C-alpha cells in the first residue's frame, strides 16, 4: 500500500488535532488539581517554602513566622478591594 501526499497530510493533521486535545486534557487536569487547594493552604505552603529558602541562605535551620490574625487579613483584603 502506498501513501499519497493527501493521505500523509491527513495523518499529520490528525496527529496535530490529537496533540492539541491531549494538551487540553492535561491543562484541565492541572487546573482542577490547583483549584483543589484553599487559599490558606496555598499561603501556608508558600510561607513554608520561603522560610526554608531563607534558612538555607542565612545558614539557620528554621525561622519562626508569626501568624497573621484573620481580622487583620480581612481588613487588608477590604482595603485592597476598595482601591482597585
N, C-alpha and C positions, 0 to 999 in steps of 0.2 A: 504494500500500500504506500503510495506516495502522497506527501502533503503538498498541497498547493499553497501559494502565498496567502490566499484568503483564509485558508484554514489556520495557518500559522498566526495570522493577525487576530483571528477569533480566539485562539488559545491564549495569546498574550493578553488580550482584553479581558478574558475570563479570569486569568490569574491576577490581573490588576484589581478587578472587582472583588475577588475573594480576599486579596490583601487589605483593601480598604475596609471590608466588612470585619475581618479579624482584628484590625486595629481599633475599630469602633467598639467591638466587644470588650477588648482589653481596657480601653479607656473607661467604658461604663462600669466595668468591674472595679477598677481602681477608684473611681469616684464614689461608688457605693461603700467601699471599704473606708475611704477617707471620711465620708459623712457619718459613719457609724460612731465616731468619737464625739463626745460632748466637748464644748469649748473649754471647760475646766480640765478635762483630761489632757487635751492638747496643750494647754497652758502649763500644766504640771510637767509634762514630758519635756517641753521646751526649756523650762526652768532647770530641770534636772540635767539636760544636755549642756546648758550654759554653765552650770556650776562645775560639771565635770571638765569642760574645756578650760574654764578659768583656773580650776585647781591644778590642772596639768601645766598650765602656763606659769602659775605662781609657785609651783612645787609644793602645794599643800594637798592633803588627801581629800578633804571635804570642806565646803564652805556652807555655813548655815544661812538660809534665807528667811526673812521674816514674812509670814503670810500677810497678804493684803486683806484688810477687813472687807466683807462683802458690801457694807453700806458705803464705804469709800469708792469701791468699784462701781456701784450703781450711780453714784453722783458723777463720777468721771464719765461714764457712758452717756449720762444725761447731758453733760456739758458738751461732749463731742457731737452729739446729735443736734444740739441747738446751733452749734457753729457751722455744721455742714448744710 
